[in-house]
Amino acid sequence: MIIISVGKLDLGNNFSYNNFINALSEVQVDRIYAKEWELESEIKIIGRGNYGKVYLHTCGNDLSDHMRYI
């Protein structure tokens, strides 16, 4: 599993996969791409939301699909 910390995100407690991806800044997106991961990799992205810790547990393939639209 690859763990990537992205820092502060403008997210509440209830969010979707798309909300999480859309809340990422350009610097945070660059940080994610800087980590080497494969399409089969398990990835956990951790951030600080408006009310505490938020995370997205995904695979490289899904993350790649969603990140291409940013």
PDB file with one MODEL, atoms N, CA, C and O in Angstrom:
MODEL        1
ATOM      1  N   MET A   1       0.848  -1.183   0.000  1.00  0.00           N
ATOM      2  CA  MET A   1       0.000   0.000   0.000  1.00  0.00           C
ATOM      3  C   MET A   1       0.887   1.237   0.000  1.00  0.00           C
ATOM      4  O   MET A   1       1.886   1.311   0.716  1.00  0.00           O
ATOM      5  N   ILE A   2       0.501   2.190  -0.810  1.00  0.00           N
ATOM      6  CA  ILE A   2       1.197   3.468  -0.894  1.00  0.00           C
ATOM      7  C   ILE A   2       0.356   4.502  -0.156  1.00  0.00           C
ATOM      8  O   ILE A   2      -0.841   4.636  -0.414  1.00  0.00           O
ATOM      9  N   ILE A   3       0.981   5.226   0.755  1.00  0.00           N
ATOM     10  CA  ILE A   3       0.284   6.260   1.527  1.00  0.00           C
ATOM     11  C   ILE A   3       0.838   7.622   1.126  1.00  0.00           C
ATOM     12  O   ILE A   3       2.048   7.847   1.137  1.00  0.00           O
ATOM     13  N   ILE A   4      -0.073   8.525   0.771  1.00  0.00           N
ATOM     14  CA  ILE A   4       0.311   9.874   0.337  1.00  0.00           C
ATOM     15  C   ILE A   4      -0.422  10.886   1.214  1.00  0.00           C
ATOM     16  O   ILE A   4      -1.650  10.874   1.290  1.00  0.00           O
ATOM     17  N   SER A   5       0.326  11.750   1.866  1.00  0.00           N
ATOM     18  CA  SER A   5      -0.263  12.807   2.689  1.00  0.00           C
ATOM     19  C   SER A   5      -0.308  14.089   1.866  1.00  0.00           C
ATOM     20  O   SER A   5       0.695  14.503   1.286  1.00  0.00           O
ATOM     21  N   VAL A   6      -1.495  14.716   1.824  1.00  0.00           N
ATOM     22  CA  VAL A   6      -1.646  15.909   0.981  1.00  0.00           C
ATOM     23  C   VAL A   6      -1.902  17.199   1.763  1.00  0.00           C
ATOM     24  O   VAL A   6      -1.950  18.276   1.169  1.00  0.00           O
ATOM     25  N   GLY A   7      -2.063  17.107   3.069  1.00  0.00           N
ATOM     26  CA  GLY A   7      -2.288  18.320   3.847  1.00  0.00           C
ATOM     27  C   GLY A   7      -3.751  18.724   3.893  1.00  0.00           C
ATOM     28  O   GLY A   7      -4.636  17.869   3.852  1.00  0.00           O
ATOM     29  N   LYS A   8      -4.008  20.020   3.977  1.00  0.00           N
ATOM     30  CA  LYS A   8      -5.353  20.578   4.170  1.00  0.00           C
ATOM     31  C   LYS A   8      -6.209  20.462   2.910  1.00  0.00           C
ATOM     32  O   LYS A   8      -5.772  20.790   1.807  1.00  0.00           O
ATOM     33  N   LEU A   9      -7.447  19.983   3.107  1.00  0.00           N
ATOM     34  CA  LEU A   9      -8.443  19.909   2.034  1.00  0.00           C
ATOM     35  C   LEU A   9      -9.727  20.573   2.500  1.00  0.00           C
ATOM     36  O   LEU A   9     -10.081  20.492   3.676  1.00  0.00           O
ATOM     37  N   ASP A  10     -10.414  21.218   1.598  1.00  0.00           N
ATOM     38  CA  ASP A  10     -11.693  21.848   1.931  1.00  0.00           C
ATOM     39  C   ASP A  10     -12.813  20.813   1.770  1.00  0.00           C
ATOM     40  O   ASP A  10     -13.561  20.824   0.793  1.00  0.00           O
ATOM     41  N   LEU A  11     -12.903  19.914   2.767  1.00  0.00           N
ATOM     42  CA  LEU A  11     -13.897  18.841   2.749  1.00  0.00           C
ATOM     43  C   LEU A  11     -14.559  18.717   4.110  1.00  0.00           C
ATOM     44  O   LEU A  11     -13.912  18.894   5.142  1.00  0.00           O
ATOM     45  N   GLY A  12     -15.836  18.417   4.110  1.00  0.00           N
ATOM     46  CA  GLY A  12     -16.551  18.126   5.347  1.00  0.00           C
ATOM     47  C   GLY A  12     -16.470  16.642   5.651  1.00  0.00           C
ATOM     48  O   GLY A  12     -15.574  15.953   5.164  1.00  0.00           O
ATOM     49  N   ASN A  13     -17.405  16.145   6.459  1.00  0.00           N
ATOM     50  CA  ASN A  13     -17.409  14.728   6.828  1.00  0.00           C
ATOM     51  C   ASN A  13     -17.991  13.831   5.743  1.00  0.00           C
ATOM     52  O   ASN A  13     -17.556  12.689   5.594  1.00  0.00           O
ATOM     53  N   ASN A  14     -18.957  14.319   4.990  1.00  0.00           N
ATOM     54  CA  ASN A  14     -19.583  13.524   3.940  1.00  0.00           C
ATOM     55  C   ASN A  14     -19.101  14.034   2.587  1.00  0.00           C
ATOM     56  O   ASN A  14     -19.383  15.167   2.198  1.00  0.00           O
ATOM     57  N   PHE A  15     -18.369  13.176   1.877  1.00  0.00           N
ATOM     58  CA  PHE A  15     -17.848  13.571   0.583  1.00  0.00           C
ATOM     59  C   PHE A  15     -17.773  12.339  -0.318  1.00  0.00           C
ATOM     60  O   PHE A  15     -17.680  11.206   0.154  1.00  0.00           O
ATOM     61  N   SER A  16     -17.817  12.586  -1.601  1.00  0.00           N
ATOM     62  CA  SER A  16     -17.709  11.502  -2.580  1.00  0.00           C
ATOM     63  C   SER A  16     -16.267  11.446  -3.102  1.00  0.00           C
ATOM     64  O   SER A  16     -15.439  12.308  -2.806  1.00  0.00           O
ATOM     65  N   TYR A  17     -16.012  10.433  -3.865  1.00  0.00           N
ATOM     66  CA  TYR A  17     -14.708  10.275  -4.513  1.00  0.00           C
ATOM     67  C   TYR A  17     -14.396  11.533  -5.326  1.00  0.00           C
ATOM     68  O   TYR A  17     -13.295  12.078  -5.243  1.00  0.00           O
ATOM     69  N   ASN A  18     -15.372  11.986  -6.110  1.00  0.00           N
ATOM     70  CA  ASN A  18     -15.165  13.179  -6.944  1.00  0.00           C
ATOM     71  C   ASN A  18     -14.933  14.433  -6.117  1.00  0.00           C
ATOM     72  O   ASN A  18     -14.105  15.268  -6.483  1.00  0.00           O
ATOM     73  N   ASN A  19     -15.664  14.583  -4.985  1.00  0.00           N
ATOM     74  CA  ASN A  19     -15.434  15.740  -4.109  1.00  0.00           C
ATOM     75  C   ASN A  19     -14.000  15.757  -3.614  1.00  0.00           C
ATOM     76  O   ASN A  19     -13.358  16.807  -3.586  1.00  0.00           O
ATOM     77  N   PHE A  20     -13.496  14.592  -3.223  1.00  0.00           N
ATOM     78  CA  PHE A  20     -12.126  14.495  -2.715  1.00  0.00           C
ATOM     79  C   PHE A  20     -11.135  14.907  -3.793  1.00  0.00           C
ATOM     80  O   PHE A  20     -10.254  15.729  -3.542  1.00  0.00           O
ATOM     81  N   ILE A  21     -11.267  14.350  -4.982  1.00  0.00           N
ATOM     82  CA  ILE A  21     -10.348  14.666  -6.081  1.00  0.00           C
ATOM     83  C   ILE A  21     -10.440  16.140  -6.460  1.00  0.00           C
ATOM     84  O   ILE A  21      -9.414  16.778  -6.694  1.00  0.00           O
ATOM     85  N   ASN A  22     -11.644  16.688  -6.524  1.00  0.00           N
ATOM     86  CA  ASN A  22     -11.827  18.095  -6.900  1.00  0.00           C
ATOM     87  C   ASN A  22     -11.296  19.060  -5.853  1.00  0.00           C
ATOM     88  O   ASN A  22     -10.982  20.204  -6.180  1.00  0.00           O
ATOM     89  N   ALA A  23     -11.188  18.626  -4.598  1.00  0.00           N
ATOM     90  CA  ALA A  23     -10.680  19.486  -3.528  1.00  0.00           C
ATOM     91  C   ALA A  23      -9.161  19.609  -3.547  1.00  0.00           C
ATOM     92  O   ALA A  23      -8.604  20.439  -2.829  1.00  0.00           O
ATOM     93  N   LEU A  24      -8.488  18.805  -4.350  1.00  0.00           N
ATOM     94  CA  LEU A  24      -7.027  18.833  -4.405  1.00  0.00           C
ATOM     95  C   LEU A  24      -6.531  20.064  -5.152  1.00  0.00           C
ATOM     96  O   LEU A  24      -7.054  20.415  -6.209  1.00  0.00           O
ATOM     97  N   SER A  25      -5.523  20.710  -4.595  1.00  0.00           N
ATOM     98  CA  SER A  25      -4.895  21.848  -5.274  1.00  0.00           C
ATOM     99  C   SER A  25      -3.869  21.319  -6.272  1.00  0.00           C
ATOM    100  O   SER A  25      -3.563  20.127  -6.287  1.00  0.00           O
ATOM    101  N   GLU A  26      -3.351  22.196  -7.086  1.00  0.00           N
ATOM    102  CA  GLU A  26      -2.342  21.812  -8.077  1.00  0.00           C
ATOM    103  C   GLU A  26      -1.101  21.226  -7.402  1.00  0.00           C
ATOM    104  O   GLU A  26      -0.529  20.251  -7.889  1.00  0.00           O
ATOM    105  N   VAL A  27      -0.693  21.817  -6.293  1.00  0.00           N
ATOM    106  CA  VAL A  27       0.476  21.330  -5.547  1.00  0.00           C
ATOM    107  C   VAL A  27       0.210  19.921  -5.010  1.00  0.00           C
ATOM    108  O   VAL A  27       1.092  19.063  -5.050  1.00  0.00           O
ATOM    109  N   GLN A  28      -1.001  19.687  -4.509  1.00  0.00           N
ATOM    110  CA  GLN A  28      -1.340  18.365  -3.986  1.00  0.00           C
ATOM    111  C   GLN A  28      -1.398  17.327  -5.100  1.00  0.00           C
ATOM    112  O   GLN A  28      -0.974  16.188  -4.907  1.00  0.00           O
ATOM    113  N   VAL A  29      -1.917  17.708  -6.254  1.00  0.00           N
ATOM    114  CA  VAL A  29      -1.944  16.794  -7.402  1.00  0.00           C
ATOM    115  C   VAL A  29      -0.516  16.443  -7.809  1.00  0.00           C
ATOM    116  O   VAL A  29      -0.217  15.283  -8.091  1.00  0.00           O
ATOM    117  N   ASP A  30       0.360  17.433  -7.841  1.00  0.00           N
ATOM    118  CA  ASP A  30       1.772  17.186  -8.170  1.00  0.00           C
ATOM    119  C   ASP A  30       2.398  16.232  -7.164  1.00  0.00           C
ATOM    120  O   ASP A  30       3.189  15.370  -7.547  1.00  0.00           O
ATOM    121  N   ARG A  31       2.063  16.368  -5.894  1.00  0.00           N
ATOM    122  CA  ARG A  31       2.589  15.487  -4.844  1.00  0.00           C
ATOM    123  C   ARG A  31       2.137  14.039  -5.079  1.00  0.00           C
ATOM    124  O   ARG A  31       2.908  13.103  -4.871  1.00  0.00           O
ATOM    125  N   ILE A  32       0.897  13.865  -5.509  1.00  0.00           N
ATOM    126  CA  ILE A  32       0.386  12.522  -5.789  1.00  0.00           C
ATOM    127  C   ILE A  32       1.110  11.916  -6.985  1.00  0.00           C
ATOM    128  O   ILE A  32       1.519  10.756  -6.944  1.00  0.00           O
ATOM    129  N   TYR A  33       1.267  12.699  -8.048  1.00  0.00           N
ATOM    130  CA  TYR A  33       1.955  12.191  -9.235  1.00  0.00           C
ATOM    131  C   TYR A  33       3.443  11.946  -8.982  1.00  0.00           C
ATOM    132  O   TYR A  33       4.049  11.114  -9.658  1.00  0.00           O
ATOM    133  N   ALA A  34       4.044  12.653  -8.019  1.00  0.00           N
ATOM    134  CA  ALA A  34       5.460  12.486  -7.711  1.00  0.00           C
ATOM    135  C   ALA A  34       5.745  11.116  -7.069  1.00  0.00           C
ATOM    136  O   ALA A  34       6.848  10.584  -7.193  1.00  0.00           O
ATOM    137  N   LYS A  35       4.751  10.563  -6.392  1.00  0.00           N
ATOM    138  CA  LYS A  35       4.899   9.219  -5.834  1.00  0.00           C
ATOM    139  C   LYS A  35       4.817   8.225  -6.977  1.00  0.00           C
ATOM    140  O   LYS A  35       3.963   8.356  -7.854  1.00  0.00           O
ATOM    141  N   GLU A  36       5.675   7.255  -6.976  1.00  0.00           N
ATOM    142  CA  GLU A  36       5.628   6.248  -8.022  1.00  0.00           C
ATOM    143  C   GLU A  36       4.618   5.177  -7.636  1.00  0.00           C
ATOM    144  O   GLU A  36       4.755   4.531  -6.597  1.00  0.00           O
ATOM    145  N   TRP A  37       3.605   4.991  -8.473  1.00  0.00           N
ATOM    146  CA  TRP A  37       2.603   3.961  -8.229  1.00  0.00           C
ATOM    147  C   TRP A  37       2.181   3.346  -9.553  1.00  0.00           C
ATOM    148  O   TRP A  37       2.242   3.972 -10.610  1.00  0.00           O
ATOM    149  N   GLU A  38       1.758   2.118  -9.455  1.00  0.00           N
ATOM    150  CA  GLU A  38       1.305   1.360 -10.623  1.00  0.00           C
ATOM    151  C   GLU A  38      -0.217   1.334 -10.643  1.00  0.00           C
ATOM    152  O   GLU A  38      -0.855   1.671  -9.646  1.00  0.00           O
ATOM    153  N   LEU A  39      -0.799   0.942 -11.754  1.00  0.00           N
ATOM    154  CA  LEU A  39      -2.252   0.860 -11.857  1.00  0.00           C
ATOM    155  C   LEU A  39      -2.833  -0.162 -10.882  1.00  0.00           C
ATOM    156  O   LEU A  39      -3.975  -0.015 -10.448  1.00  0.00           O
ATOM    157  N   GLU A  40      -2.072  -1.186 -10.532  1.00  0.00           N
ATOM    158  CA  GLU A  40      -2.551  -2.208  -9.608  1.00  0.00           C
ATOM    159  C   GLU A  40      -2.296  -1.842  -8.143  1.00  0.00           C
ATOM    160  O   GLU A  40      -2.726  -2.572  -7.250  1.00  0.00           O
ATOM    161  N   SER A  41      -1.616  -0.744  -7.880  1.00  0.00           N
ATOM    162  CA  SER A  41      -1.258  -0.348  -6.511  1.00  0.00           C
ATOM    163  C   SER A  41      -2.483   0.001  -5.676  1.00  0.00           C
ATOM    164  O   SER A  41      -3.458   0.562  -6.177  1.00  0.00           O
ATOM    165  N   GLU A  42      -2.413  -0.342  -4.389  1.00  0.00           N
ATOM    166  CA  GLU A  42      -3.397   0.161  -3.434  1.00  0.00           C
ATOM    167  C   GLU A  42      -2.851   1.488  -2.925  1.00  0.00           C
ATOM    168  O   GLU A  42      -1.687   1.578  -2.536  1.00  0.00           O
ATOM    169  N   ILE A  43      -3.688   2.512  -2.927  1.00  0.00           N
ATOM    170  CA  ILE A  43      -3.243   3.855  -2.558  1.00  0.00           C
ATOM    171  C   ILE A  43      -4.192   4.433  -1.515  1.00  0.00           C
ATOM    172  O   ILE A  43      -5.413   4.334  -1.641  1.00  0.00           O
ATOM    173  N   LYS A  44      -3.615   5.029  -0.495  1.00  0.00           N
ATOM    174  CA  LYS A  44      -4.397   5.724   0.523  1.00  0.00           C
ATOM    175  C   LYS A  44      -3.899   7.165   0.556  1.00  0.00           C
ATOM    176  O   LYS A  44      -2.732   7.426   0.849  1.00  0.00           O
ATOM    177  N   ILE A  45      -4.798   8.092   0.254  1.00  0.00           N
ATOM    178  CA  ILE A  45      -4.461   9.517   0.287  1.00  0.00           C
ATOM    179  C   ILE A  45      -5.082  10.101   1.547  1.00  0.00           C
ATOM    180  O   ILE A  45      -6.288   9.988   1.768  1.00  0.00           O
ATOM    181  N   ILE A  46      -4.250  10.722   2.366  1.00  0.00           N
ATOM    182  CA  ILE A  46      -4.688  11.260   3.649  1.00  0.00           C
ATOM    183  C   ILE A  46      -4.586  12.778   3.632  1.00  0.00           C
ATOM    184  O   ILE A  46      -3.601  13.339   3.154  1.00  0.00           O
ATOM    185  N   GLY A  47      -5.618  13.438   4.161  1.00  0.00           N
ATOM    186  CA  GLY A  47      -5.614  14.893   4.268  1.00  0.00           C
ATOM    187  C   GLY A  47      -6.304  15.346   5.545  1.00  0.00           C
ATOM    188  O   GLY A  47      -6.864  14.535   6.283  1.00  0.00           O
ATOM    189  N   ARG A  48      -6.260  16.635   5.794  1.00  0.00           N
ATOM    190  CA  ARG A  48      -6.973  17.231   6.931  1.00  0.00           C
ATOM    191  C   ARG A  48      -8.164  17.991   6.372  1.00  0.00           C
ATOM    192  O   ARG A  48      -8.013  19.028   5.725  1.00  0.00           O
ATOM    193  N   GLY A  49      -9.348  17.458   6.634  1.00  0.00           N
ATOM    194  CA  GLY A  49     -10.572  18.116   6.189  1.00  0.00           C
ATOM    195  C   GLY A  49     -10.993  19.192   7.167  1.00  0.00           C
ATOM    196  O   GLY A  49     -10.267  19.492   8.115  1.00  0.00           O
ATOM    197  N   ASN A  50     -12.153  19.772   6.947  1.00  0.00           N
ATOM    198  CA  ASN A  50     -12.659  20.839   7.810  1.00  0.00           C
ATOM    199  C   ASN A  50     -12.952  20.367   9.224  1.00  0.00           C
ATOM    200  O   ASN A  50     -12.928  21.171  10.156  1.00  0.00           O
ATOM    201  N   TYR A  51     -13.229  19.075   9.407  1.00  0.00           N
ATOM    202  CA  TYR A  51     -13.607  18.559  10.724  1.00  0.00           C
ATOM    203  C   TYR A  51     -12.709  17.429  11.195  1.00  0.00           C
ATOM    204  O   TYR A  51     -13.084  16.684  12.100  1.00  0.00           O
ATOM    205  N   GLY A  52     -11.554  17.290  10.613  1.00  0.00           N
ATOM    206  CA  GLY A  52     -10.628  16.242  11.032  1.00  0.00           C
ATOM    207  C   GLY A  52     -10.020  15.516   9.835  1.00  0.00           C
ATOM    208  O   GLY A  52     -10.078  15.983   8.697  1.00  0.00           O
ATOM    209  N   LYS A  53      -9.441  14.370  10.131  1.00  0.00           N
ATOM    210  CA  LYS A  53      -8.734  13.581   9.129  1.00  0.00           C
ATOM    211  C   LYS A  53      -9.700  12.988   8.099  1.00  0.00           C
ATOM    212  O   LYS A  53     -10.750  12.452   8.454  1.00  0.00           O
ATOM    213  N   VAL A  54      -9.334  13.090   6.835  1.00  0.00           N
ATOM    214  CA  VAL A  54     -10.105  12.488   5.751  1.00  0.00           C
ATOM    215  C   VAL A  54      -9.143  11.648   4.917  1.00  0.00           C
ATOM    216  O   VAL A  54      -7.964  11.976   4.788  1.00  0.00           O
ATOM    217  N   TYR A  55      -9.662  10.568   4.358  1.00  0.00           N
ATOM    218  CA  TYR A  55      -8.800   9.774   3.508  1.00  0.00           C
ATOM    219  C   TYR A  55      -9.588   9.129   2.383  1.00  0.00           C
ATOM    220  O   TYR A  55     -10.802   8.942   2.465  1.00  0.00           O
ATOM    221  N   LEU A  56      -8.861   8.800   1.342  1.00  0.00           N
ATOM    222  CA  LEU A  56      -9.419   8.128   0.176  1.00  0.00           C
ATOM    223  C   LEU A  56      -8.584   6.872  -0.040  1.00  0.00           C
ATOM    224  O   LEU A  56      -7.377   6.956  -0.267  1.00  0.00           O
ATOM    225  N   HIS A  57      -9.216   5.727   0.030  1.00  0.00           N
ATOM    226  CA  HIS A  57      -8.555   4.452  -0.208  1.00  0.00           C
ATOM    227  C   HIS A  57      -8.980   3.979  -1.592  1.00  0.00           C
ATOM    228  O   HIS A  57     -10.165   3.749  -1.833  1.00  0.00           O
ATOM    229  N   THR A  58      -8.035   3.836  -2.488  1.00  0.00           N
ATOM    230  CA  THR A  58      -8.356   3.541  -3.880  1.00  0.00           C
ATOM    231  C   THR A  58      -7.266   2.677  -4.502  1.00  0.00           C
ATOM    232  O   THR A  58      -6.287   2.320  -3.845  1.00  0.00           O
ATOM    233  N   CYS A  59      -7.446   2.355  -5.744  1.00  0.00           N
ATOM    234  CA  CYS A  59      -6.398   1.660  -6.493  1.00  0.00           C
ATOM    235  C   CYS A  59      -5.840   2.617  -7.543  1.00  0.00           C
ATOM    236  O   CYS A  59      -6.482   3.607  -7.896  1.00  0.00           O
ATOM    237  N   GLY A  60      -4.661   2.320  -8.030  1.00  0.00           N
ATOM    238  CA  GLY A  60      -4.008   3.187  -9.006  1.00  0.00           C
ATOM    239  C   GLY A  60      -4.819   3.391 -10.268  1.00  0.00           C
ATOM    240  O   GLY A  60      -4.820   4.481 -10.840  1.00  0.00           O
ATOM    241  N   ASN A  61      -5.509   2.353 -10.706  1.00  0.00           N
ATOM    242  CA  ASN A  61      -6.305   2.449 -11.926  1.00  0.00           C
ATOM    243  C   ASN A  61      -7.449   3.453 -11.765  1.00  0.00           C
ATOM    244  O   ASN A  61      -7.643   4.312 -12.625  1.00  0.00           O
ATOM    245  N   ASP A  62      -8.207   3.351 -10.669  1.00  0.00           N
ATOM    246  CA  ASP A  62      -9.304   4.295 -10.427  1.00  0.00           C
ATOM    247  C   ASP A  62      -8.786   5.716 -10.238  1.00  0.00           C
ATOM    248  O   ASP A  62      -9.361   6.669 -10.764  1.00  0.00           O
ATOM    249  N   LEU A  63      -7.702   5.852  -9.488  1.00  0.00           N
ATOM    250  CA  LEU A  63      -7.130   7.175  -9.249  1.00  0.00           C
ATOM    251  C   LEU A  63      -6.692   7.804 -10.568  1.00  0.00           C
ATOM    252  O   LEU A  63      -6.948   8.983 -10.813  1.00  0.00           O
ATOM    253  N   SER A  64      -6.042   7.030 -11.402  1.00  0.00           N
ATOM    254  CA  SER A  64      -5.604   7.529 -12.703  1.00  0.00           C
ATOM    255  C   SER A  64      -6.789   8.001 -13.541  1.00  0.00           C
ATOM    256  O   SER A  64      -6.727   9.056 -14.171  1.00  0.00           O
ATOM    257  N   ASP A  65      -7.866   7.219 -13.545  1.00  0.00           N
ATOM    258  CA  ASP A  65      -9.063   7.601 -14.299  1.00  0.00           C
ATOM    259  C   ASP A  65      -9.645   8.922 -13.815  1.00  0.00           C
ATOM    260  O   ASP A  65     -10.026   9.759 -14.633  1.00  0.00           O
ATOM    261  N   HIS A  66      -9.722   9.127 -12.492  1.00  0.00           N
ATOM    262  CA  HIS A  66     -10.313  10.338 -11.948  1.00  0.00           C
ATOM    263  C   HIS A  66      -9.387  11.552 -12.050  1.00  0.00           C
ATOM    264  O   HIS A  66      -9.857  12.677 -12.223  1.00  0.00           O
ATOM    265  N   MET A  67      -8.075  11.329 -11.942  1.00  0.00           N
ATOM    266  CA  MET A  67      -7.125  12.435 -11.966  1.00  0.00           C
ATOM    267  C   MET A  67      -6.960  13.024 -13.361  1.00  0.00           C
ATOM    268  O   MET A  67      -6.548  14.177 -13.490  1.00  0.00           O
ATOM    269  N   ARG A  68      -7.265  12.276 -14.389  1.00  0.00           N
ATOM    270  CA  ARG A  68      -7.048  12.791 -15.745  1.00  0.00           C
ATOM    271  C   ARG A  68      -7.974  13.957 -16.067  1.00  0.00           C
ATOM    272  O   ARG A  68      -7.706  14.704 -17.009  1.00  0.00           O
ATOM    273  N   TYR A  69      -9.045  14.131 -15.319  1.00  0.00           N
ATOM    274  CA  TYR A  69     -10.002  15.212 -15.584  1.00  0.00           C
ATOM    275  C   TYR A  69      -9.704  16.483 -14.786  1.00  0.00           C
ATOM    276  O   TYR A  69     -10.439  17.465 -14.889  1.00  0.00           O
ATOM    277  N   ILE A  70      -8.649  16.469 -14.006  1.00  0.00           N
ATOM    278  CA  ILE A  70      -8.306  17.668 -13.216  1.00  0.00           C
ATOM    279  C   ILE A  70      -7.568  18.652 -14.090  1.00  0.00           C
ATOM    280  O   ILE A  70      -7.188  19.727 -13.624  1.00  0.00           O
TER     281      ILE A  70
ENDMDL
END
